[in-house]
Amino acid sequence: QVHLVESGGGLVQAGGSTRLSCAASGINFKINPMRWYRQVSGKERELVASISSDGSTTYADSVKGRFTISRVNARNTVYLQMNSLKSEDTAVYYCNTHRTEVMFWGRGTQVSVSS
């Protein structure tokens, strides 16, 4: 069974920081790309950040310079450090990976940024 379990998030004031974690099981974590998506109610889920097996990272323009994705393979965990948070960052954040053509998602964690 593949499981992705997010933790962290909650209510954060604008300009503040928080870190999301995603613990993975049921996959060969060290060879899998890992991604963070987010979704606002009524809008399409969007890719926020990704990290490859070799540590190469990609970010959405909207979060570049503020968010950092990282992974600790020994813990089967991917992180999203979120700094300088804006109200526009309010969303449900989802951990994601794939195995062959199948996509796997965590249940999501809410991040709410207040002014």
Phi and psi in radians as a Rosetta constraint file:
Dihedral C 1 N 2 CA 2 C 2 CIRCULARHARMONIC -1.684 0.35
Dihedral N 2 CA 2 C 2 N 3 CIRCULARHARMONIC 2.226 0.35
Dihedral C 2 N 3 CA 3 C 3 CIRCULARHARMONIC -2.310 0.35
Dihedral N 3 CA 3 C 3 N 4 CIRCULARHARMONIC 2.336 0.35
Dihedral C 3 N 4 CA 4 C 4 CIRCULARHARMONIC -2.165 0.35
Dihedral N 4 CA 4 C 4 N 5 CIRCULARHARMONIC 2.125 0.35
Dihedral C 4 N 5 CA 5 C 5 CIRCULARHARMONIC -2.170 0.35
Dihedral N 5 CA 5 C 5 N 6 CIRCULARHARMONIC 1.975 0.35
Dihedral C 5 N 6 CA 6 C 6 CIRCULARHARMONIC -1.471 0.35
Dihedral N 6 CA 6 C 6 N 7 CIRCULARHARMONIC 2.635 0.35
Dihedral C 6 N 7 CA 7 C 7 CIRCULARHARMONIC -2.543 0.35
Dihedral N 7 CA 7 C 7 N 8 CIRCULARHARMONIC 2.881 0.35
Dihedral C 7 N 8 CA 8 C 8 CIRCULARHARMONIC 1.658 0.35
Dihedral N 8 CA 8 C 8 N 9 CIRCULARHARMONIC -2.944 0.35
Dihedral C 8 N 9 CA 9 C 9 CIRCULARHARMONIC 1.528 0.35
Dihedral N 9 CA 9 C 9 N 10 CIRCULARHARMONIC -2.821 0.35
Dihedral C 9 N 10 CA 10 C 10 CIRCULARHARMONIC 1.969 0.35
Dihedral N 10 CA 10 C 10 N 11 CIRCULARHARMONIC -2.762 0.35
Dihedral C 10 N 11 CA 11 C 11 CIRCULARHARMONIC -1.612 0.35
Dihedral N 11 CA 11 C 11 N 12 CIRCULARHARMONIC 2.188 0.35
Dihedral C 11 N 12 CA 12 C 12 CIRCULARHARMONIC -2.313 0.35
Dihedral N 12 CA 12 C 12 N 13 CIRCULARHARMONIC 2.454 0.35
Dihedral C 12 N 13 CA 13 C 13 CIRCULARHARMONIC -1.378 0.35
Dihedral N 13 CA 13 C 13 N 14 CIRCULARHARMONIC 2.672 0.35
Dihedral C 13 N 14 CA 14 C 14 CIRCULARHARMONIC -0.976 0.35
Dihedral N 14 CA 14 C 14 N 15 CIRCULARHARMONIC 2.387 0.35
Dihedral C 14 N 15 CA 15 C 15 CIRCULARHARMONIC 1.562 0.35
Dihedral N 15 CA 15 C 15 N 16 CIRCULARHARMONIC -0.190 0.35
Dihedral C 15 N 16 CA 16 C 16 CIRCULARHARMONIC -1.503 0.35
Dihedral N 16 CA 16 C 16 N 17 CIRCULARHARMONIC -3.011 0.35
Dihedral C 16 N 17 CA 17 C 17 CIRCULARHARMONIC -2.387 0.35
Dihedral N 17 CA 17 C 17 N 18 CIRCULARHARMONIC 2.719 0.35
Dihedral C 17 N 18 CA 18 C 18 CIRCULARHARMONIC -2.727 0.35
Dihedral N 18 CA 18 C 18 N 19 CIRCULARHARMONIC 2.863 0.35
Dihedral C 18 N 19 CA 19 C 19 CIRCULARHARMONIC -2.243 0.35
Dihedral N 19 CA 19 C 19 N 20 CIRCULARHARMONIC 2.257 0.35
Dihedral C 19 N 20 CA 20 C 20 CIRCULARHARMONIC -1.710 0.35
Dihedral N 20 CA 20 C 20 N 21 CIRCULARHARMONIC 2.561 0.35
Dihedral C 20 N 21 CA 21 C 21 CIRCULARHARMONIC -2.189 0.35
Dihedral N 21 CA 21 C 21 N 22 CIRCULARHARMONIC 2.616 0.35
Dihedral C 21 N 22 CA 22 C 22 CIRCULARHARMONIC -2.387 0.35
Dihedral N 22 CA 22 C 22 N 23 CIRCULARHARMONIC 2.007 0.35
Dihedral C 22 N 23 CA 23 C 23 CIRCULARHARMONIC -1.688 0.35
Dihedral N 23 CA 23 C 23 N 24 CIRCULARHARMONIC 2.210 0.35
Dihedral C 23 N 24 CA 24 C 24 CIRCULARHARMONIC -1.926 0.35
Dihedral N 24 CA 24 C 24 N 25 CIRCULARHARMONIC 2.548 0.35
Dihedral C 24 N 25 CA 25 C 25 CIRCULARHARMONIC -2.531 0.35
Dihedral N 25 CA 25 C 25 N 26 CIRCULARHARMONIC 2.767 0.35
Dihedral C 25 N 26 CA 26 C 26 CIRCULARHARMONIC 1.447 0.35
Dihedral N 26 CA 26 C 26 N 27 CIRCULARHARMONIC 0.131 0.35
Dihedral C 26 N 27 CA 27 C 27 CIRCULARHARMONIC -2.320 0.35
Dihedral N 27 CA 27 C 27 N 28 CIRCULARHARMONIC 2.803 0.35
Dihedral C 27 N 28 CA 28 C 28 CIRCULARHARMONIC -1.437 0.35
Dihedral N 28 CA 28 C 28 N 29 CIRCULARHARMONIC 1.487 0.35
Dihedral C 28 N 29 CA 29 C 29 CIRCULARHARMONIC -0.947 0.35
Dihedral N 29 CA 29 C 29 N 30 CIRCULARHARMONIC -0.755 0.35
Dihedral C 29 N 30 CA 30 C 30 CIRCULARHARMONIC -1.119 0.35
Dihedral N 30 CA 30 C 30 N 31 CIRCULARHARMONIC -0.341 0.35
Dihedral C 30 N 31 CA 31 C 31 CIRCULARHARMONIC -1.820 0.35
Dihedral N 31 CA 31 C 31 N 32 CIRCULARHARMONIC -0.018 0.35
Dihedral C 31 N 32 CA 32 C 32 CIRCULARHARMONIC -1.638 0.35
Dihedral N 32 CA 32 C 32 N 33 CIRCULARHARMONIC 2.399 0.35
Dihedral C 32 N 33 CA 33 C 33 CIRCULARHARMONIC -1.239 0.35
Dihedral N 33 CA 33 C 33 N 34 CIRCULARHARMONIC 2.536 0.35
Dihedral C 33 N 34 CA 34 C 34 CIRCULARHARMONIC -2.155 0.35
Dihedral N 34 CA 34 C 34 N 35 CIRCULARHARMONIC 2.520 0.35
Dihedral C 34 N 35 CA 35 C 35 CIRCULARHARMONIC -2.423 0.35
Dihedral N 35 CA 35 C 35 N 36 CIRCULARHARMONIC 2.678 0.35
Dihedral C 35 N 36 CA 36 C 36 CIRCULARHARMONIC -2.029 0.35
Dihedral N 36 CA 36 C 36 N 37 CIRCULARHARMONIC 2.257 0.35
Dihedral C 36 N 37 CA 37 C 37 CIRCULARHARMONIC -2.008 0.35
Dihedral N 37 CA 37 C 37 N 38 CIRCULARHARMONIC 2.884 0.35
Dihedral C 37 N 38 CA 38 C 38 CIRCULARHARMONIC -2.483 0.35
Dihedral N 38 CA 38 C 38 N 39 CIRCULARHARMONIC 2.729 0.35
Dihedral C 38 N 39 CA 39 C 39 CIRCULARHARMONIC -2.541 0.35
Dihedral N 39 CA 39 C 39 N 40 CIRCULARHARMONIC 2.280 0.35
Dihedral C 39 N 40 CA 40 C 40 CIRCULARHARMONIC -1.735 0.35
Dihedral N 40 CA 40 C 40 N 41 CIRCULARHARMONIC 2.508 0.35
Dihedral C 40 N 41 CA 41 C 41 CIRCULARHARMONIC -0.914 0.35
Dihedral N 41 CA 41 C 41 N 42 CIRCULARHARMONIC 2.260 0.35
Dihedral C 41 N 42 CA 42 C 42 CIRCULARHARMONIC 1.483 0.35
Dihedral N 42 CA 42 C 42 N 43 CIRCULARHARMONIC -0.050 0.35
Dihedral C 42 N 43 CA 43 C 43 CIRCULARHARMONIC -2.112 0.35
Dihedral N 43 CA 43 C 43 N 44 CIRCULARHARMONIC 2.867 0.35
Dihedral C 43 N 44 CA 44 C 44 CIRCULARHARMONIC -1.285 0.35
Dihedral N 44 CA 44 C 44 N 45 CIRCULARHARMONIC 2.511 0.35
Dihedral C 44 N 45 CA 45 C 45 CIRCULARHARMONIC -1.143 0.35
Dihedral N 45 CA 45 C 45 N 46 CIRCULARHARMONIC 2.343 0.35
Dihedral C 45 N 46 CA 46 C 46 CIRCULARHARMONIC -2.156 0.35
Dihedral N 46 CA 46 C 46 N 47 CIRCULARHARMONIC 2.582 0.35
Dihedral C 46 N 47 CA 47 C 47 CIRCULARHARMONIC -1.327 0.35
Dihedral N 47 CA 47 C 47 N 48 CIRCULARHARMONIC 2.246 0.35
Dihedral C 47 N 48 CA 48 C 48 CIRCULARHARMONIC -1.734 0.35
Dihedral N 48 CA 48 C 48 N 49 CIRCULARHARMONIC -0.849 0.35
Dihedral C 48 N 49 CA 49 C 49 CIRCULARHARMONIC -2.750 0.35
Dihedral N 49 CA 49 C 49 N 50 CIRCULARHARMONIC 2.656 0.35
Dihedral C 49 N 50 CA 50 C 50 CIRCULARHARMONIC -2.453 0.35
Dihedral N 50 CA 50 C 50 N 51 CIRCULARHARMONIC 2.698 0.35
Dihedral C 50 N 51 CA 51 C 51 CIRCULARHARMONIC -2.450 0.35
Dihedral N 51 CA 51 C 51 N 52 CIRCULARHARMONIC 2.287 0.35
Dihedral C 51 N 52 CA 52 C 52 CIRCULARHARMONIC -1.487 0.35
Dihedral N 52 CA 52 C 52 N 53 CIRCULARHARMONIC 3.071 0.35
Dihedral C 52 N 53 CA 53 C 53 CIRCULARHARMONIC -1.108 0.35
Dihedral N 53 CA 53 C 53 N 54 CIRCULARHARMONIC -0.483 0.35
Dihedral C 53 N 54 CA 54 C 54 CIRCULARHARMONIC -1.626 0.35
Dihedral N 54 CA 54 C 54 N 55 CIRCULARHARMONIC 0.078 0.35
Dihedral C 54 N 55 CA 55 C 55 CIRCULARHARMONIC 1.650 0.35
Dihedral N 55 CA 55 C 55 N 56 CIRCULARHARMONIC -0.002 0.35
Dihedral C 55 N 56 CA 56 C 56 CIRCULARHARMONIC -1.162 0.35
Dihedral N 56 CA 56 C 56 N 57 CIRCULARHARMONIC 2.375 0.35
Dihedral C 56 N 57 CA 57 C 57 CIRCULARHARMONIC -2.105 0.35
Dihedral N 57 CA 57 C 57 N 58 CIRCULARHARMONIC 2.670 0.35
Dihedral C 57 N 58 CA 58 C 58 CIRCULARHARMONIC -2.414 0.35
Dihedral N 58 CA 58 C 58 N 59 CIRCULARHARMONIC 2.487 0.35
Dihedral C 58 N 59 CA 59 C 59 CIRCULARHARMONIC -2.317 0.35
Dihedral N 59 CA 59 C 59 N 60 CIRCULARHARMONIC 2.596 0.35
Dihedral C 59 N 60 CA 60 C 60 CIRCULARHARMONIC -1.160 0.35
Dihedral N 60 CA 60 C 60 N 61 CIRCULARHARMONIC 2.571 0.35
Dihedral C 60 N 61 CA 61 C 61 CIRCULARHARMONIC -0.990 0.35
Dihedral N 61 CA 61 C 61 N 62 CIRCULARHARMONIC -0.595 0.35
Dihedral C 61 N 62 CA 62 C 62 CIRCULARHARMONIC -1.180 0.35
Dihedral N 62 CA 62 C 62 N 63 CIRCULARHARMONIC -0.338 0.35
Dihedral C 62 N 63 CA 63 C 63 CIRCULARHARMONIC -2.062 0.35
Dihedral N 63 CA 63 C 63 N 64 CIRCULARHARMONIC -0.081 0.35
Dihedral C 63 N 64 CA 64 C 64 CIRCULARHARMONIC -1.014 0.35
Dihedral N 64 CA 64 C 64 N 65 CIRCULARHARMONIC 2.299 0.35
Dihedral C 64 N 65 CA 65 C 65 CIRCULARHARMONIC 1.543 0.35
Dihedral N 65 CA 65 C 65 N 66 CIRCULARHARMONIC -0.215 0.35
Dihedral C 65 N 66 CA 66 C 66 CIRCULARHARMONIC -1.999 0.35
Dihedral N 66 CA 66 C 66 N 67 CIRCULARHARMONIC -0.605 0.35
Dihedral C 66 N 67 CA 67 C 67 CIRCULARHARMONIC -1.874 0.35
Dihedral N 67 CA 67 C 67 N 68 CIRCULARHARMONIC 2.597 0.35
Dihedral C 67 N 68 CA 68 C 68 CIRCULARHARMONIC -2.353 0.35
Dihedral N 68 CA 68 C 68 N 69 CIRCULARHARMONIC 2.180 0.35
Dihedral C 68 N 69 CA 69 C 69 CIRCULARHARMONIC -1.722 0.35
Dihedral N 69 CA 69 C 69 N 70 CIRCULARHARMONIC 2.467 0.35
Dihedral C 69 N 70 CA 70 C 70 CIRCULARHARMONIC -2.597 0.35
Dihedral N 70 CA 70 C 70 N 71 CIRCULARHARMONIC 2.905 0.35
Dihedral C 70 N 71 CA 71 C 71 CIRCULARHARMONIC -2.466 0.35
Dihedral N 71 CA 71 C 71 N 72 CIRCULARHARMONIC 2.585 0.35
Dihedral C 71 N 72 CA 72 C 72 CIRCULARHARMONIC -2.160 0.35
Dihedral N 72 CA 72 C 72 N 73 CIRCULARHARMONIC 1.739 0.35
Dihedral C 72 N 73 CA 73 C 73 CIRCULARHARMONIC -1.102 0.35
Dihedral N 73 CA 73 C 73 N 74 CIRCULARHARMONIC -0.604 0.35
Dihedral C 73 N 74 CA 74 C 74 CIRCULARHARMONIC -1.098 0.35
Dihedral N 74 CA 74 C 74 N 75 CIRCULARHARMONIC -0.384 0.35
Dihedral C 74 N 75 CA 75 C 75 CIRCULARHARMONIC -1.876 0.35
Dihedral N 75 CA 75 C 75 N 76 CIRCULARHARMONIC 0.035 0.35
Dihedral C 75 N 76 CA 76 C 76 CIRCULARHARMONIC 0.888 0.35
Dihedral N 76 CA 76 C 76 N 77 CIRCULARHARMONIC 0.786 0.35
Dihedral C 76 N 77 CA 77 C 77 CIRCULARHARMONIC -2.316 0.35
Dihedral N 77 CA 77 C 77 N 78 CIRCULARHARMONIC 2.406 0.35
Dihedral C 77 N 78 CA 78 C 78 CIRCULARHARMONIC -2.039 0.35
Dihedral N 78 CA 78 C 78 N 79 CIRCULARHARMONIC 2.502 0.35
Dihedral C 78 N 79 CA 79 C 79 CIRCULARHARMONIC -2.105 0.35
Dihedral N 79 CA 79 C 79 N 80 CIRCULARHARMONIC 2.713 0.35
Dihedral C 79 N 80 CA 80 C 80 CIRCULARHARMONIC -2.295 0.35
Dihedral N 80 CA 80 C 80 N 81 CIRCULARHARMONIC 1.845 0.35
Dihedral C 80 N 81 CA 81 C 81 CIRCULARHARMONIC -1.469 0.35
Dihedral N 81 CA 81 C 81 N 82 CIRCULARHARMONIC 2.186 0.35
Dihedral C 81 N 82 CA 82 C 82 CIRCULARHARMONIC -2.084 0.35
Dihedral N 82 CA 82 C 82 N 83 CIRCULARHARMONIC 1.972 0.35
Dihedral C 82 N 83 CA 83 C 83 CIRCULARHARMONIC -2.021 0.35
Dihedral N 83 CA 83 C 83 N 84 CIRCULARHARMONIC 2.853 0.35
Dihedral C 83 N 84 CA 84 C 84 CIRCULARHARMONIC 0.844 0.35
Dihedral N 84 CA 84 C 84 N 85 CIRCULARHARMONIC 0.883 0.35
Dihedral C 84 N 85 CA 85 C 85 CIRCULARHARMONIC -1.150 0.35
Dihedral N 85 CA 85 C 85 N 86 CIRCULARHARMONIC 2.500 0.35
Dihedral C 85 N 86 CA 86 C 86 CIRCULARHARMONIC -2.080 0.35
Dihedral N 86 CA 86 C 86 N 87 CIRCULARHARMONIC 2.810 0.35
Dihedral C 86 N 87 CA 87 C 87 CIRCULARHARMONIC -1.035 0.35
Dihedral N 87 CA 87 C 87 N 88 CIRCULARHARMONIC -0.538 0.35
Dihedral C 87 N 88 CA 88 C 88 CIRCULARHARMONIC -1.158 0.35
Dihedral N 88 CA 88 C 88 N 89 CIRCULARHARMONIC -0.242 0.35
Dihedral C 88 N 89 CA 89 C 89 CIRCULARHARMONIC -1.437 0.35
Dihedral N 89 CA 89 C 89 N 90 CIRCULARHARMONIC -0.144 0.35
Dihedral C 89 N 90 CA 90 C 90 CIRCULARHARMONIC -1.068 0.35
Dihedral N 90 CA 90 C 90 N 91 CIRCULARHARMONIC 2.151 0.35
Dihedral C 90 N 91 CA 91 C 91 CIRCULARHARMONIC -3.101 0.35
Dihedral N 91 CA 91 C 91 N 92 CIRCULARHARMONIC 2.998 0.35
Dihedral C 91 N 92 CA 92 C 92 CIRCULARHARMONIC -1.585 0.35
Dihedral N 92 CA 92 C 92 N 93 CIRCULARHARMONIC 2.232 0.35
Dihedral C 92 N 93 CA 93 C 93 CIRCULARHARMONIC -1.803 0.35
Dihedral N 93 CA 93 C 93 N 94 CIRCULARHARMONIC 2.310 0.35
Dihedral C 93 N 94 CA 94 C 94 CIRCULARHARMONIC -2.100 0.35
Dihedral N 94 CA 94 C 94 N 95 CIRCULARHARMONIC 2.386 0.35
Dihedral C 94 N 95 CA 95 C 95 CIRCULARHARMONIC -1.493 0.35
Dihedral N 95 CA 95 C 95 N 96 CIRCULARHARMONIC 2.505 0.35
Dihedral C 95 N 96 CA 96 C 96 CIRCULARHARMONIC -2.539 0.35
Dihedral N 96 CA 96 C 96 N 97 CIRCULARHARMONIC 2.545 0.35
Dihedral C 96 N 97 CA 97 C 97 CIRCULARHARMONIC -2.663 0.35
Dihedral N 97 CA 97 C 97 N 98 CIRCULARHARMONIC -3.120 0.35
Dihedral C 97 N 98 CA 98 C 98 CIRCULARHARMONIC -2.499 0.35
Dihedral N 98 CA 98 C 98 N 99 CIRCULARHARMONIC 2.688 0.35
Dihedral C 98 N 99 CA 99 C 99 CIRCULARHARMONIC -2.307 0.35
Dihedral N 99 CA 99 C 99 N 100 CIRCULARHARMONIC 2.071 0.35
Dihedral C 99 N 100 CA 100 C 100 CIRCULARHARMONIC 0.918 0.35
Dihedral N 100 CA 100 C 100 N 101 CIRCULARHARMONIC -2.131 0.35
Dihedral C 100 N 101 CA 101 C 101 CIRCULARHARMONIC -1.699 0.35
Dihedral N 101 CA 101 C 101 N 102 CIRCULARHARMONIC 0.060 0.35
Dihedral C 101 N 102 CA 102 C 102 CIRCULARHARMONIC -1.665 0.35
Dihedral N 102 CA 102 C 102 N 103 CIRCULARHARMONIC 2.266 0.35
Dihedral C 102 N 103 CA 103 C 103 CIRCULARHARMONIC -1.631 0.35
Dihedral N 103 CA 103 C 103 N 104 CIRCULARHARMONIC 2.502 0.35
Dihedral C 103 N 104 CA 104 C 104 CIRCULARHARMONIC -2.193 0.35
Dihedral N 104 CA 104 C 104 N 105 CIRCULARHARMONIC 2.442 0.35
Dihedral C 104 N 105 CA 105 C 105 CIRCULARHARMONIC -2.268 0.35
Dihedral N 105 CA 105 C 105 N 106 CIRCULARHARMONIC 2.530 0.35
Dihedral C 105 N 106 CA 106 C 106 CIRCULARHARMONIC -1.353 0.35
Dihedral N 106 CA 106 C 106 N 107 CIRCULARHARMONIC 3.067 0.35
Dihedral C 106 N 107 CA 107 C 107 CIRCULARHARMONIC -1.384 0.35
Dihedral N 107 CA 107 C 107 N 108 CIRCULARHARMONIC -0.269 0.35
Dihedral C 107 N 108 CA 108 C 108 CIRCULARHARMONIC 1.688 0.35
Dihedral N 108 CA 108 C 108 N 109 CIRCULARHARMONIC 2.707 0.35
Dihedral C 108 N 109 CA 109 C 109 CIRCULARHARMONIC -2.397 0.35
Dihedral N 109 CA 109 C 109 N 110 CIRCULARHARMONIC 2.398 0.35
Dihedral C 109 N 110 CA 110 C 110 CIRCULARHARMONIC -1.425 0.35
Dihedral N 110 CA 110 C 110 N 111 CIRCULARHARMONIC 2.294 0.35
Dihedral C 110 N 111 CA 111 C 111 CIRCULARHARMONIC -2.074 0.35
Dihedral N 111 CA 111 C 111 N 112 CIRCULARHARMONIC 2.106 0.35
Dihedral C 111 N 112 CA 112 C 112 CIRCULARHARMONIC -2.090 0.35
Dihedral N 112 CA 112 C 112 N 113 CIRCULARHARMONIC 2.158 0.35
Dihedral C 112 N 113 CA 113 C 113 CIRCULARHARMONIC -1.880 0.35
Dihedral N 113 CA 113 C 113 N 114 CIRCULARHARMONIC 2.099 0.35
Dihedral C 113 N 114 CA 114 C 114 CIRCULARHARMONIC -1.797 0.35
Dihedral N 114 CA 114 C 114 N 115 CIRCULARHARMONIC 2.612 0.35
